[in-house]
């Protein structure tokens, strides 16, 4: 067994819209494949919310797999864009 056999192969998830627009995340391939749909937890307006993202496309950038994901607003927690003052 080689020393790298326990090291997961990673890919970069890029969020192209929604509340996580412009952010990236390093994720592990599962059985050699990236996830076609992922969930992310983030705080918006001080509240934790679950956001779902679906794969748009994938590409190789200098030997690193990068997958772009689009926001699925219908399955995600609602985002209250108007935060009431305390």
C-alpha positions in Angstrom: 0.0 0.0 0.0 1.4 3.4 -1.0 1.6 6.2 1.5 -0.9 8.2 -0.5 -3.6 5.5 -0.5 -5.2 7.0 2.6 -5.2 10.5 1.3 -8.5 11.5 -0.4 -8.5 13.0 -3.9 -9.9 16.5 -3.7 -11.7 18.8 -6.0 -12.8 22.4 -5.9 -16.5 23.3 -5.7 -17.2 26.8 -7.0 -20.5 28.5 -6.1 -21.6 30.7 -9.0 -24.7 32.3 -7.5 -27.0 32.4 -4.5 -25.9 33.3 -1.0 -22.4 31.7 -1.4 -21.7 33.3 -4.8 -18.0 33.6 -5.4 -16.9 31.2 -2.6 -15.0 28.0 -3.2 -14.8 24.8 -1.1 -12.3 21.9 -1.2 -14.2 18.6 -1.2 -13.2 14.9 -1.4 -14.2 12.7 -4.3 -16.4 9.8 -3.2 -15.6 6.6 -5.1 -13.7 8.7 -7.6 -16.6 11.0 -8.4 -17.7 14.5 -7.3 -21.2 15.1 -5.9 -23.8 16.2 -8.4 -25.7 18.0 -5.6 -24.3 19.4 -2.3 -25.7 21.2 0.7 -23.9 23.9 2.6 -24.7 25.5 5.9 -24.0 29.2 6.3 -25.1 32.0 8.5 -27.2 34.8 6.8 -28.4 37.6 9.0 -27.1 35.7 12.1 -29.2 32.6 11.3 -27.8 29.3 10.2 -29.4 28.2 6.9 -29.1 25.1 4.6 -28.4 25.9 1.0 -28.6 23.3 -1.8 -26.5 23.6 -4.9 -26.6 21.6 -8.2 -23.7 20.8 -10.6 -23.5 23.0 -13.7 -20.3 21.7 -15.2 -16.8 20.5 -14.5 -13.4 21.3 -15.9 -9.7 20.6 -15.3 -7.6 23.5 -14.3 -3.9 22.7 -14.2 -4.6 19.1 -13.1 -7.2 20.1 -10.5 -10.8 19.2 -11.0 -13.2 22.2 -10.6 -16.9 21.8 -10.4 -19.3 24.8 -10.7 -22.5 24.7 -8.7 -25.7 26.7 -9.1 -28.1 27.7 -6.2 -31.3 25.7 -5.9 -33.5 28.3 -4.2 -36.6 26.0 -4.1 -35.0 23.4 -1.9 -32.9 25.8 0.2 -33.9 27.5 3.4 -35.5 30.9 2.7 -33.3 34.0 2.8 -34.7 37.0 4.6 -33.1 39.9 2.8 -34.7 42.4 5.1 -33.2 42.2 8.6 -35.2 44.0 11.3 -33.2 46.3 13.6 -32.8 45.1 17.2 
